[in-house]
């Protein structure tokens, strides 16, 4: 996850006043994608989940 400006080959989505940008090719590979802000006893942060196969590193979702 990073701050960026949309480019010609990006898709944009708006939710709850935020704009999300993703490369169209990556979007097709990663569908479905979800971004959530979570608070747990270990701390708070964004949880990203997608249909990409992340191998054994963190399954299908990672906390950033």
N, CA, C and O atoms as a Tripos MOL2 file, in Angstrom:
@<TRIPOS>MOLECULE
protein
  256   255    64     0     0
PROTEIN
NO_CHARGES

@<TRIPOS>ATOM
      1 N           0.8400   -1.1550    0.0000 N.3       1 UNK1
      2 CA          0.0000    0.0000    0.0000 C.3       1 UNK1
      3 C           0.8920    1.2270    0.0000 C.2       1 UNK1
      4 O           1.8790    1.2880    0.7330 O.2       1 UNK1
      5 N           0.5420    2.2070   -0.8260 N.am      2 UNK2
      6 CA          1.3490    3.4250   -0.9290 C.3       2 UNK2
      7 C           0.4680    4.5700   -1.4180 C.2       2 UNK2
      8 O          -0.5910    4.3420   -2.0040 O.2       2 UNK2
      9 N           0.9010    5.7750   -1.1810 N.am      3 UNK3
     10 CA          0.2210    6.9400   -1.7250 C.3       3 UNK3
     11 C           0.6590    7.1160   -3.1690 C.2       3 UNK3
     12 O           1.8430    6.9780   -3.4780 O.2       3 UNK3
     13 N          -0.2780    7.4190   -4.0540 N.am      4 UNK4
     14 CA          0.0570    7.5390   -5.4750 C.3       4 UNK4
     15 C          -1.0130    8.3650   -6.1600 C.2       4 UNK4
     16 O          -2.0750    8.6290   -5.5960 O.2       4 UNK4
     17 N          -0.7200    8.7630   -7.3680 N.am      5 UNK5
     18 CA         -1.6830    9.4390   -8.2330 C.3       5 UNK5
     19 C          -2.1180    8.4380   -9.3030 C.2       5 UNK5
     20 O          -1.3000    7.6370   -9.7560 O.2       5 UNK5
     21 N          -3.4000    8.4650   -9.7200 N.am      6 UNK6
     22 CA         -3.8450    7.5320  -10.7510 C.3       6 UNK6
     23 C          -3.1260    7.7550  -12.0770 C.2       6 UNK6
     24 O          -2.8430    8.8840  -12.4760 O.2       6 UNK6
     25 N          -2.8430    6.6540  -12.7360 N.am      7 UNK7
     26 CA         -2.2300    6.6880  -14.0570 C.3       7 UNK7
     27 C          -3.2200    6.1480  -15.0790 C.2       7 UNK7
     28 O          -4.3020    5.6840  -14.7200 O.2       7 UNK7
     29 N          -2.8520    6.2080  -16.3300 N.am      8 UNK8
     30 CA         -3.7290    5.7920  -17.4210 C.3       8 UNK8
     31 C          -4.1730    4.3310  -17.3070 C.2       8 UNK8
     32 O          -5.2970    3.9910  -17.6750 O.2       8 UNK8
     33 N          -3.2960    3.4800  -16.8010 N.am      9 UNK9
     34 CA         -3.6060    2.0480  -16.7220 C.3       9 UNK9
     35 C          -4.0950    1.6280  -15.3260 C.2       9 UNK9
     36 O          -3.9770    0.4610  -14.9540 O.2       9 UNK9
     37 N          -4.6430    2.5820  -14.5540 N.am     10 UNK10
     38 CA         -5.1520    2.3070  -13.2150 C.3      10 UNK10
     39 C          -6.6710    2.3590  -13.1830 C.2      10 UNK10
     40 O          -7.3060    3.0240  -14.0010 O.2      10 UNK10
     41 N          -7.2280    1.6530  -12.2330 N.am     11 UNK11
     42 CA         -8.6510    1.6970  -11.9150 C.3      11 UNK11
     43 C          -8.7770    2.3910  -10.5610 C.2      11 UNK11
     44 O          -7.9530    2.1530   -9.6770 O.2      11 UNK11
     45 N          -9.7800    3.2360  -10.3780 N.am     12 UNK12
     46 CA         -9.9660    3.9100   -9.0980 C.3      12 UNK12
     47 C         -11.3270    3.5480   -8.5150 C.2      12 UNK12
     48 O         -12.2990    3.3410   -9.2410 O.2      12 UNK12
     49 N         -11.3710    3.4780   -7.1880 N.am     13 UNK13
     50 CA        -12.5890    3.1780   -6.4500 C.3      13 UNK13
     51 C         -12.6760    4.1450   -5.2800 C.2      13 UNK13
     52 O         -11.6600    4.4630   -4.6620 O.2      13 UNK13
     53 N         -13.8770    4.6150   -4.9720 N.am     14 UNK14
     54 CA        -14.0790    5.4920   -3.8180 C.3      14 UNK14
     55 C         -14.9410    4.7600   -2.8040 C.2      14 UNK14
     56 O         -15.9490    4.1400   -3.1430 O.2      14 UNK14
     57 N         -14.5140    4.8510   -1.5350 N.am     15 UNK15
     58 CA        -15.2880    4.2490   -0.4410 C.3      15 UNK15
     59 C         -15.0290    5.0430    0.8270 C.2      15 UNK15
     60 O         -13.8800    5.2910    1.1910 O.2      15 UNK15
     61 N         -16.0900    5.4340    1.4880 N.am     16 UNK16
     62 CA        -16.0090    6.1710    2.7530 C.3      16 UNK16
     63 C         -15.0990    7.3940    2.6520 C.2      16 UNK16
     64 O         -14.3470    7.6960    3.5790 O.2      16 UNK16
     65 N         -15.1740    8.0940    1.5180 N.am     17 UNK17
     66 CA        -14.3950    9.3090    1.3410 C.3      17 UNK17
     67 C         -12.9480    9.0890    0.9400 C.2      17 UNK17
     68 O         -12.2030   10.0570    0.7830 O.2      17 UNK17
     69 N         -12.5310    7.8430    0.7720 N.am     18 UNK18
     70 CA        -11.1630    7.5280    0.3620 C.3      18 UNK18
     71 C         -11.1600    7.0410   -1.0800 C.2      18 UNK18
     72 O         -12.1020    6.3820   -1.5210 O.2      18 UNK18
     73 N         -10.1050    7.3670   -1.8120 N.am     19 UNK19
     74 CA         -9.9500    6.8900   -3.1790 C.3      19 UNK19
     75 C          -8.8530    5.8380   -3.1990 C.2      19 UNK19
     76 O          -7.7380    6.0800   -2.7370 O.2      19 UNK19
     77 N          -9.1760    4.6710   -3.7380 N.am     20 UNK20
     78 CA         -8.2240    3.5820   -3.8770 C.3      20 UNK20
     79 C          -7.8450    3.4610   -5.3440 C.2      20 UNK20
     80 O          -8.6980    3.5760   -6.2230 O.2      20 UNK20
     81 N          -6.5630    3.2270   -5.6050 N.am     21 UNK21
     82 CA         -6.0380    3.1270   -6.9630 C.3      21 UNK21
     83 C          -5.3420    1.7830   -7.0980 C.2      21 UNK21
     84 O          -4.5670    1.3900   -6.2270 O.2      21 UNK21
     85 N          -5.6200    1.0710   -8.1990 N.am     22 UNK22
     86 CA         -4.9380   -0.1910   -8.4500 C.3      22 UNK22
     87 C          -4.7350   -0.3510   -9.9560 C.2      22 UNK22
     88 O          -5.5950    0.0190  -10.7550 O.2      22 UNK22
     89 N          -3.6070   -0.8960  -10.3210 N.am     23 UNK23
     90 CA         -3.3060   -1.1790  -11.7150 C.3      23 UNK23
     91 C          -4.3400   -2.1810  -12.2410 C.2      23 UNK23
     92 O          -4.6440   -3.1660  -11.5680 O.2      23 UNK23
     93 N          -4.8740   -1.9380  -13.4230 N.am     24 UNK24
     94 CA         -5.9360   -2.7890  -13.9820 C.3      24 UNK24
     95 C          -5.5010   -4.2430  -14.1510 C.2      24 UNK24
     96 O          -6.2910   -5.1540  -13.9050 O.2      24 UNK24
     97 N          -4.2550   -4.4740  -14.5690 N.am     25 UNK25
     98 CA         -3.7710   -5.8470  -14.7390 C.3      25 UNK25
     99 C          -3.6770   -6.5670  -13.3930 C.2      25 UNK25
    100 O          -4.0550   -7.7320  -13.2740 O.2      25 UNK25
    101 N          -3.1730   -5.8650  -12.3910 N.am     26 UNK26
    102 CA         -3.0660   -6.4490  -11.0520 C.3      26 UNK26
    103 C          -4.4570   -6.7350  -10.4980 C.2      26 UNK26
    104 O          -4.6710   -7.7640   -9.8570 O.2      26 UNK26
    105 N          -5.3940   -5.8370  -10.7380 N.am     27 UNK27
    106 CA         -6.7600   -6.0290  -10.2710 C.3      27 UNK27
    107 C          -7.3370   -7.3310  -10.8090 C.2      27 UNK27
    108 O          -7.9610   -8.0850  -10.0620 O.2      27 UNK27
    109 N          -7.1380   -7.6040  -12.0900 N.am     28 UNK28
    110 CA         -7.6620   -8.8400  -12.6770 C.3      28 UNK28
    111 C          -7.0460  -10.0780  -12.0250 C.2      28 UNK28
    112 O          -7.7330  -11.0840  -11.8460 O.2      28 UNK28
    113 N          -5.7710  -10.0190  -11.6710 N.am     29 UNK29
    114 CA         -5.1000  -11.1470  -11.0280 C.3      29 UNK29
    115 C          -5.4860  -11.3010   -9.5630 C.2      29 UNK29
    116 O          -5.5040  -12.4170   -9.0420 O.2      29 UNK29
    117 N          -5.7950  -10.1940   -8.8930 N.am     30 UNK30
    118 CA         -5.9660  -10.2080   -7.4440 C.3      30 UNK30
    119 C          -7.4260  -10.2810   -6.9800 C.2      30 UNK30
    120 O          -7.6760  -10.4440   -5.7860 O.2      30 UNK30
    121 N          -8.3810  -10.1660   -7.8880 N.am     31 UNK31
    122 CA         -9.7940  -10.1700   -7.4790 C.3      31 UNK31
    123 C         -10.1110  -11.3940   -6.6490 C.2      31 UNK31
    124 O          -9.5750  -12.4600   -6.9510 O.2      31 UNK31
    125 N         -10.9230  -11.3200   -5.6500 N.am     32 UNK32
    126 CA        -11.4590  -10.1210   -5.0180 C.3      32 UNK32
    127 C         -10.4320   -9.5090   -4.0680 C.2      32 UNK32
    128 O          -9.5570  -10.2070   -3.5570 O.2      32 UNK32
    129 N         -10.5440   -8.2140   -3.8380 N.am     33 UNK33
    130 CA         -9.6390   -7.4860   -2.9550 C.3      33 UNK33
    131 C         -10.4700   -6.7900   -1.8840 C.2      33 UNK33
    132 O         -11.5240   -6.2240   -2.1740 O.2      33 UNK33
    133 N          -9.9870   -6.8360   -0.6470 N.am     34 UNK34
    134 CA        -10.6380   -6.0600    0.4150 C.3      34 UNK34
    135 C          -9.5650   -5.3520    1.2360 C.2      34 UNK34
    136 O          -8.4730   -5.8760    1.4550 O.2      34 UNK34
    137 N          -9.9090   -4.1440    1.6830 N.am     35 UNK35
    138 CA         -9.0280   -3.3430    2.5350 C.3      35 UNK35
    139 C          -9.8470   -2.9490    3.7540 C.2      35 UNK35
    140 O         -10.8960   -2.3170    3.6270 O.2      35 UNK35
    141 N          -9.3710   -3.3200    4.9250 N.am     36 UNK36
    142 CA        -10.0560   -3.0030    6.1680 C.3      36 UNK36
    143 C          -9.0700   -2.3960    7.1530 C.2      36 UNK36
    144 O          -7.8880   -2.7420    7.1570 O.2      36 UNK36
    145 N          -9.5620   -1.4890    7.9880 N.am     37 UNK37
    146 CA         -8.7570   -0.9830    9.1030 C.3      37 UNK37
    147 C          -9.2190   -1.7340   10.3300 C.2      37 UNK37
    148 O         -10.4030   -1.7070   10.6650 O.2      37 UNK37
    149 N          -8.2980   -2.4070   11.0070 N.am     38 UNK38
    150 CA         -8.6560   -3.2420   12.1510 C.3      38 UNK38
    151 C          -7.8970   -2.8050   13.3940 C.2      38 UNK38
    152 O          -6.7820   -2.2900   13.3180 O.2      38 UNK38
    153 N          -8.5300   -3.0220   14.5330 N.am     39 UNK39
    154 CA         -7.9060   -2.7910   15.8310 C.3      39 UNK39
    155 C          -7.9760   -4.0970   16.6030 C.2      39 UNK39
    156 O          -9.0550   -4.6510   16.8130 O.2      39 UNK39
    157 N          -6.8260   -4.5780   17.0200 N.am     40 UNK40
    158 CA         -6.7260   -5.8170   17.7800 C.3      40 UNK40
    159 C          -5.9160   -5.5530   19.0460 C.2      40 UNK40
    160 O          -5.3430   -4.4740   19.1950 O.2      40 UNK40
    161 N          -5.8610   -6.5050   19.9440 N.am     41 UNK41
    162 CA         -5.0140   -6.3160   21.1290 C.3      41 UNK41
    163 C          -3.5390   -6.0730   20.7700 C.2      41 UNK41
    164 O          -2.8030   -5.4780   21.5570 O.2      41 UNK41
    165 N          -3.1090   -6.5260   19.5990 N.am     42 UNK42
    166 CA         -1.7320   -6.3420   19.1590 C.3      42 UNK42
    167 C          -1.4870   -4.9730   18.5220 C.2      42 UNK42
    168 O          -0.3370   -4.5820   18.3240 O.2      42 UNK42
    169 N          -2.5560   -4.2420   18.1990 N.am     43 UNK43
    170 CA         -2.4040   -2.9300   17.5900 C.3      43 UNK43
    171 C          -3.4250   -2.7000   16.4900 C.2      43 UNK43
    172 O          -4.3220   -3.5160   16.2770 O.2      43 UNK43
    173 N          -3.2790   -1.5790   15.7940 N.am     44 UNK44
    174 CA         -4.1880   -1.2090   14.7150 C.3      44 UNK44
    175 C          -3.4340   -1.1210   13.4060 C.2      44 UNK44
    176 O          -2.2280   -0.8740   13.3870 O.2      44 UNK44
    177 N          -4.1530   -1.3250   12.3060 N.am     45 UNK45
    178 CA         -3.5360   -1.1960   10.9950 C.3      45 UNK45
    179 C          -4.4700   -1.6590    9.9030 C.2      45 UNK45
    180 O          -5.6050   -2.0600   10.1580 O.2      45 UNK45
    181 N          -3.9770   -1.5970    8.6930 N.am     46 UNK46
    182 CA         -4.7550   -2.0250    7.5380 C.3      46 UNK46
    183 C          -4.5740   -3.5120    7.3110 C.2      46 UNK46
    184 O          -3.4710   -4.0430    7.4440 O.2      46 UNK46
    185 N          -5.6690   -4.1830    6.9640 N.am     47 UNK47
    186 CA         -5.6090   -5.5880    6.5830 C.3      47 UNK47
    187 C          -6.0260   -5.6560    5.1180 C.2      47 UNK47
    188 O          -7.1330   -5.2610    4.7500 O.2      47 UNK47
    189 N          -5.1230   -6.1630    4.2970 N.am     48 UNK48
    190 CA         -5.3750   -6.3310    2.8690 C.3      48 UNK48
    191 C          -5.5840   -7.8080    2.5890 C.2      48 UNK48
    192 O          -4.8210   -8.6470    3.0670 O.2      48 UNK48
    193 N          -6.5990   -8.1240    1.8300 N.am     49 UNK49
    194 CA         -6.8440   -9.5000    1.4380 C.3      49 UNK49
    195 C          -7.1540   -9.5230   -0.0520 C.2      49 UNK49
    196 O          -7.8230   -8.6300   -0.5700 O.2      49 UNK49
    197 N          -6.6630  -10.5490   -0.7340 N.am     50 UNK50
    198 CA         -6.9210  -10.6650   -2.1700 C.3      50 UNK50
    199 C          -6.9160  -12.1200   -2.5760 C.2      50 UNK50
    200 O          -6.6170  -13.0120   -1.7820 O.2      50 UNK50
    201 N          -7.2550  -12.3380   -3.8370 N.am     51 UNK51
    202 CA         -7.2480  -13.6690   -4.3990 C.3      51 UNK51
    203 C          -5.8740  -14.1190   -4.8640 C.2      51 UNK51
    204 O          -5.7320  -15.2230   -5.3900 O.2      51 UNK51
    205 N          -4.8540  -13.2770   -4.6780 N.am     52 UNK52
    206 CA         -3.4930  -13.6630   -5.0760 C.3      52 UNK52
    207 C          -2.9700  -14.7550   -4.1730 C.2      52 UNK52
    208 O          -3.2550  -14.7630   -2.9750 O.2      52 UNK52
    209 N          -2.2120  -15.6740   -4.7300 N.am     53 UNK53
    210 CA         -1.5720  -16.7110   -3.9470 C.3      53 UNK53
    211 C          -0.2650  -16.1550   -3.4040 C.2      53 UNK53
    212 O           0.6850  -15.9490   -4.1580 O.2      53 UNK53
    213 N          -0.2120  -15.9120   -2.1040 N.am     54 UNK54
    214 CA          0.9800  -15.3290   -1.4800 C.3      54 UNK54
    215 C           1.9600  -16.3990   -1.0190 C.2      54 UNK54
    216 O           2.9090  -16.0980   -0.2960 O.2      54 UNK54
    217 N           1.7410  -17.6350   -1.4280 N.am     55 UNK55
    218 CA          2.6240  -18.7070   -0.9740 C.3      55 UNK55
    219 C           2.3980  -18.9780    0.5040 C.2      55 UNK55
    220 O           1.2680  -18.8890    0.9860 O.2      55 UNK55
    221 N           3.4310  -19.2980    1.2070 N.am     56 UNK56
    222 CA          3.3150  -19.6020    2.6310 C.3      56 UNK56
    223 C           3.5960  -18.3990    3.5140 C.2      56 UNK56
    224 O           3.5790  -18.5280    4.7380 O.2      56 UNK56
    225 N           3.8560  -17.2260    2.9300 N.am     57 UNK57
    226 CA          4.2890  -16.0820    3.7320 C.3      57 UNK57
    227 C           3.1820  -15.5780    4.6510 C.2      57 UNK57
    228 O           3.4290  -15.3660    5.8380 O.2      57 UNK57
    229 N           1.9730  -15.3820    4.1390 N.am     58 UNK58
    230 CA          0.9080  -14.8970    5.0220 C.3      58 UNK58
    231 C          -0.4590  -15.3060    4.5010 C.2      58 UNK58
    232 O          -1.4400  -14.6120    4.7680 O.2      58 UNK58
    233 N          -0.5580  -16.3890    3.7800 N.am     59 UNK59
    234 CA         -1.8590  -16.8220    3.2770 C.3      59 UNK59
    235 C          -2.3980  -15.8660    2.2430 C.2      59 UNK59
    236 O          -1.6650  -15.4110    1.3640 O.2      59 UNK59
    237 N          -3.6710  -15.5600    2.3440 N.am     60 UNK60
    238 CA         -4.3000  -14.6570    1.3780 C.3      60 UNK60
    239 C          -4.5180  -13.2630    1.9340 C.2      60 UNK60
    240 O          -5.1500  -12.4370    1.2750 O.2      60 UNK60
    241 N          -4.0170  -12.9760    3.1210 N.am     61 UNK61
    242 CA         -4.1370  -11.6160    3.6400 C.3      61 UNK61
    243 C          -2.9050  -11.2730    4.4620 C.2      61 UNK61
    244 O          -2.2400  -12.1490    5.0160 O.2      61 UNK61
    245 N          -2.6170   -9.9840    4.5280 N.am     62 UNK62
    246 CA         -1.4700   -9.4820    5.2760 C.3      62 UNK62
    247 C          -1.8920   -8.2520    6.0400 C.2      62 UNK62
    248 O          -2.7390   -7.4930    5.5680 O.2      62 UNK62
    249 N          -1.3300   -8.0390    7.1910 N.am     63 UNK63
    250 CA         -1.5510   -6.7990    7.9320 C.3      63 UNK63
    251 C          -0.3650   -5.8990    7.7200 C.2      63 UNK63
    252 O           0.7820   -6.3270    7.8520 O.2      63 UNK63
    253 N          -0.6320   -4.6590    7.3920 N.am     64 UNK64
    254 CA          0.4330   -3.7030    7.1230 C.3      64 UNK64
    255 C           0.4270   -2.6000    8.1440 C.2      64 UNK64
    256 O           1.2590   -1.6940    8.0800 O.2      64 UNK64
@<TRIPOS>BOND
     1     1     2 1
     2     2     3 1
     3     3     4 2
     4     3     5 am
     5     5     6 1
     6     6     7 1
     7     7     8 2
     8     7     9 am
     9     9    10 1
    10    10    11 1
    11    11    12 2
    12    11    13 am
    13    13    14 1
    14    14    15 1
    15    15    16 2
    16    15    17 am
    17    17    18 1
    18    18    19 1
    19    19    20 2
    20    19    21 am
    21    21    22 1
    22    22    23 1
    23    23    24 2
    24    23    25 am
    25    25    26 1
    26    26    27 1
    27    27    28 2
    28    27    29 am
    29    29    30 1
    30    30    31 1
    31    31    32 2
    32    31    33 am
    33    33    34 1
    34    34    35 1
    35    35    36 2
    36    35    37 am
    37    37    38 1
    38    38    39 1
    39    39    40 2
    40    39    41 am
    41    41    42 1
    42    42    43 1
    43    43    44 2
    44    43    45 am
    45    45    46 1
    46    46    47 1
    47    47    48 2
    48    47    49 am
    49    49    50 1
    50    50    51 1
    51    51    52 2
    52    51    53 am
    53    53    54 1
    54    54    55 1
    55    55    56 2
    56    55    57 am
    57    57    58 1
    58    58    59 1
    59    59    60 2
    60    59    61 am
    61    61    62 1
    62    62    63 1
    63    63    64 2
    64    63    65 am
    65    65    66 1
    66    66    67 1
    67    67    68 2
    68    67    69 am
    69    69    70 1
    70    70    71 1
    71    71    72 2
    72    71    73 am
    73    73    74 1
    74    74    75 1
    75    75    76 2
    76    75    77 am
    77    77    78 1
    78    78    79 1
    79    79    80 2
    80    79    81 am
    81    81    82 1
    82    82    83 1
    83    83    84 2
    84    83    85 am
    85    85    86 1
    86    86    87 1
    87    87    88 2
    88    87    89 am
    89    89    90 1
    90    90    91 1
    91    91    92 2
    92    91    93 am
    93    93    94 1
    94    94    95 1
    95    95    96 2
    96    95    97 am
    97    97    98 1
    98    98    99 1
    99    99   100 2
   100    99   101 am
   101   101   102 1
   102   102   103 1
   103   103   104 2
   104   103   105 am
   105   105   106 1
   106   106   107 1
   107   107   108 2
   108   107   109 am
   109   109   110 1
   110   110   111 1
   111   111   112 2
   112   111   113 am
   113   113   114 1
   114   114   115 1
   115   115   116 2
   116   115   117 am
   117   117   118 1
   118   118   119 1
   119   119   120 2
   120   119   121 am
   121   121   122 1
   122   122   123 1
   123   123   124 2
   124   123   125 am
   125   125   126 1
   126   126   127 1
   127   127   128 2
   128   127   129 am
   129   129   130 1
   130   130   131 1
   131   131   132 2
   132   131   133 am
   133   133   134 1
   134   134   135 1
   135   135   136 2
   136   135   137 am
   137   137   138 1
   138   138   139 1
   139   139   140 2
   140   139   141 am
   141   141   142 1
   142   142   143 1
   143   143   144 2
   144   143   145 am
   145   145   146 1
   146   146   147 1
   147   147   148 2
   148   147   149 am
   149   149   150 1
   150   150   151 1
   151   151   152 2
   152   151   153 am
   153   153   154 1
   154   154   155 1
   155   155   156 2
   156   155   157 am
   157   157   158 1
   158   158   159 1
   159   159   160 2
   160   159   161 am
   161   161   162 1
   162   162   163 1
   163   163   164 2
   164   163   165 am
   165   165   166 1
   166   166   167 1
   167   167   168 2
   168   167   169 am
   169   169   170 1
   170   170   171 1
   171   171   172 2
   172   171   173 am
   173   173   174 1
   174   174   175 1
   175   175   176 2
   176   175   177 am
   177   177   178 1
   178   178   179 1
   179   179   180 2
   180   179   181 am
   181   181   182 1
   182   182   183 1
   183   183   184 2
   184   183   185 am
   185   185   186 1
   186   186   187 1
   187   187   188 2
   188   187   189 am
   189   189   190 1
   190   190   191 1
   191   191   192 2
   192   191   193 am
   193   193   194 1
   194   194   195 1
   195   195   196 2
   196   195   197 am
   197   197   198 1
   198   198   199 1
   199   199   200 2
   200   199   201 am
   201   201   202 1
   202   202   203 1
   203   203   204 2
   204   203   205 am
   205   205   206 1
   206   206   207 1
   207   207   208 2
   208   207   209 am
   209   209   210 1
   210   210   211 1
   211   211   212 2
   212   211   213 am
   213   213   214 1
   214   214   215 1
   215   215   216 2
   216   215   217 am
   217   217   218 1
   218   218   219 1
   219   219   220 2
   220   219   221 am
   221   221   222 1
   222   222   223 1
   223   223   224 2
   224   223   225 am
   225   225   226 1
   226   226   227 1
   227   227   228 2
   228   227   229 am
   229   229   230 1
   230   230   231 1
   231   231   232 2
   232   231   233 am
   233   233   234 1
   234   234   235 1
   235   235   236 2
   236   235   237 am
   237   237   238 1
   238   238   239 1
   239   239   240 2
   240   239   241 am
   241   241   242 1
   242   242   243 1
   243   243   244 2
   244   243   245 am
   245   245   246 1
   246   246   247 1
   247   247   248 2
   248   247   249 am
   249   249   250 1
   250   250   251 1
   251   251   252 2
   252   251   253 am
   253   253   254 1
   254   254   255 1
   255   255   256 2
@<TRIPOS>SUBSTRUCTURE
     1 UNK1         2 RESIDUE 1 A UNK
     2 UNK2         6 RESIDUE 1 A UNK
     3 UNK3        10 RESIDUE 1 A UNK
     4 UNK4        14 RESIDUE 1 A UNK
     5 UNK5        18 RESIDUE 1 A UNK
     6 UNK6        22 RESIDUE 1 A UNK
     7 UNK7        26 RESIDUE 1 A UNK
     8 UNK8        30 RESIDUE 1 A UNK
     9 UNK9        34 RESIDUE 1 A UNK
    10 UNK10       38 RESIDUE 1 A UNK
    11 UNK11       42 RESIDUE 1 A UNK
    12 UNK12       46 RESIDUE 1 A UNK
    13 UNK13       50 RESIDUE 1 A UNK
    14 UNK14       54 RESIDUE 1 A UNK
    15 UNK15       58 RESIDUE 1 A UNK
    16 UNK16       62 RESIDUE 1 A UNK
    17 UNK17       66 RESIDUE 1 A UNK
    18 UNK18       70 RESIDUE 1 A UNK
    19 UNK19       74 RESIDUE 1 A UNK
    20 UNK20       78 RESIDUE 1 A UNK
    21 UNK21       82 RESIDUE 1 A UNK
    22 UNK22       86 RESIDUE 1 A UNK
    23 UNK23       90 RESIDUE 1 A UNK
    24 UNK24       94 RESIDUE 1 A UNK
    25 UNK25       98 RESIDUE 1 A UNK
    26 UNK26      102 RESIDUE 1 A UNK
    27 UNK27      106 RESIDUE 1 A UNK
    28 UNK28      110 RESIDUE 1 A UNK
    29 UNK29      114 RESIDUE 1 A UNK
    30 UNK30      118 RESIDUE 1 A UNK
    31 UNK31      122 RESIDUE 1 A UNK
    32 UNK32      126 RESIDUE 1 A UNK
    33 UNK33      130 RESIDUE 1 A UNK
    34 UNK34      134 RESIDUE 1 A UNK
    35 UNK35      138 RESIDUE 1 A UNK
    36 UNK36      142 RESIDUE 1 A UNK
    37 UNK37      146 RESIDUE 1 A UNK
    38 UNK38      150 RESIDUE 1 A UNK
    39 UNK39      154 RESIDUE 1 A UNK
    40 UNK40      158 RESIDUE 1 A UNK
    41 UNK41      162 RESIDUE 1 A UNK
    42 UNK42      166 RESIDUE 1 A UNK
    43 UNK43      170 RESIDUE 1 A UNK
    44 UNK44      174 RESIDUE 1 A UNK
    45 UNK45      178 RESIDUE 1 A UNK
    46 UNK46      182 RESIDUE 1 A UNK
    47 UNK47      186 RESIDUE 1 A UNK
    48 UNK48      190 RESIDUE 1 A UNK
    49 UNK49      194 RESIDUE 1 A UNK
    50 UNK50      198 RESIDUE 1 A UNK
    51 UNK51      202 RESIDUE 1 A UNK
    52 UNK52      206 RESIDUE 1 A UNK
    53 UNK53      210 RESIDUE 1 A UNK
    54 UNK54      214 RESIDUE 1 A UNK
    55 UNK55      218 RESIDUE 1 A UNK
    56 UNK56      222 RESIDUE 1 A UNK
    57 UNK57      226 RESIDUE 1 A UNK
    58 UNK58      230 RESIDUE 1 A UNK
    59 UNK59      234 RESIDUE 1 A UNK
    60 UNK60      238 RESIDUE 1 A UNK
    61 UNK61      242 RESIDUE 1 A UNK
    62 UNK62      246 RESIDUE 1 A UNK
    63 UNK63      250 RESIDUE 1 A UNK
    64 UNK64      254 RESIDUE 1 A UNK
